[in-house]
Amino acid sequence: MADLNVFAVDAGGSNSWALTLTGGDGLAMTTANGYTAFTGAETITASVWPGDDLPETFAPTLVWLAAVNATVTLSVSAAQTASVTPGDYYVQLTVSGVKQRIGTLRVGPSPGTGAAAPTICTRADVLNVGGKAVESLIEGSDQGTLGELRGRACRWTWRTLASRARSILESQASRHGAVKEVDPIDPTDGVDAGPNWGPSTIPDTTVRNQIKAIQGYLNDGLLMTDDEVVEANAHWVIHLLYARQIAGRDGDDQYRSLSRYHRSEAIRILAGATLRINTDTSDFNADFSDDFVERVANLEYPPI
C-alpha cells in the first residue's frame, strides 16, 4: 500500500478502517491484477511505533475482511490508545512475513485527569494588557494553549522569587560563620549561625532547604499577587504568544519586536514588584516564620 494513509483517533478512543493491500504498482493484490490470490490463511499483523528504532507502542488488530479481494480491517481499541501520548505514529503491516509501512496513526488529545498548571493572570488580564491585537491570536479552540502560556508565566514569576531568595540567603550565609554541618548537609545542633536568623525551627537550615521550603509555599498557592504581579504575568504571556508566531520569515519582524517589548515590560514591572509569601492563612505549621519568608521575598533583610 502507498504510504498515504492517515488514521485518526483520540487518546482513549477506538476506531477501525477497511484497507486494500496493494502491490508496488499501486494496484490491489488480486488475481485480476496478476497477483496470486490471498486465501485468508496468511498470517497478518500490524504494528504502531513512534519511529526510528524505538520499541513498538502497541499492536493493533488486523484481520482479513475479504482475502480474495485483498482487503483487511485495521482496528485500535480504547485500551490501546488510553496511555498513548498525542502525536503521529507509524503504522506497519506484516503479511506473510513481508513488512510494509502503510501510513500514520494520528492520536489526538482528549479530556483526562491532569491538573491544570498554576496561573496568576486570567485570560481577561491578558486581553486587558494586549487588546484587540492579542485577542485575534487567541482562537476559541486555543484555550488549552493559552492556559499553558499562563502557567509558564507563573513559573517564571516563581523562578524570579526563588532567585531573589537564593541571592539573599547565600549573601547572608557568606557573612556569617559556617553552619555546623554533618556529611555535609545537616547542622549538628539545628541552630543557624547568624544573629538575624535566630534559632532554627527545623533540623536542616542550609540554603538549599530554605529554598525548598519557599518552593513549597509557592506550590501551596501562598504567593500574594497584587496588580503589578498580575500585569507582569500578562505581559509575559503576550511575549510568549507573539514569540509563538515567529517562524523565521521576513514578515515576522513585527511579531519579534512585539515579543521583545512585552518581555521587557514584564521584567521591568516584576523587578519593581513586591513578591510576598503569606503563610498566615495556611493550614499547616510553617517551617519558617512569616517574618522570615516575607523578608526573603521582599529583599528586606537589613544590612549586617
Secondary structure, DSSP 4 states (H G I P E B T S, - for coil): --TTEEEEEETT--EEEEEE-B-TTSSBSSGGGTPPPP-S-S-EEEEEE-STTPPPSB--EEEEEEGGGTEEEEEE-HHHHTTPPSEEEEEEEEETTEEEEEEEEEEEP---SPPPPP-SS-HHHHHHHHHHHHHTT--GGGHHHHHHHHHHHHHHHHHHHHHHHHHHHHHHHHTSPPPP-BTTTB-SSSB-SSTTT-B-SSS---HHHHHHHHHHHHHTT-EE--HHHHHHHHHHHHHHHHHHH--S-GGGHHHHHHHHHHHHHHHHHHHTS--EE--TT-SS--SS-HHHHHHHHHT-PPP-
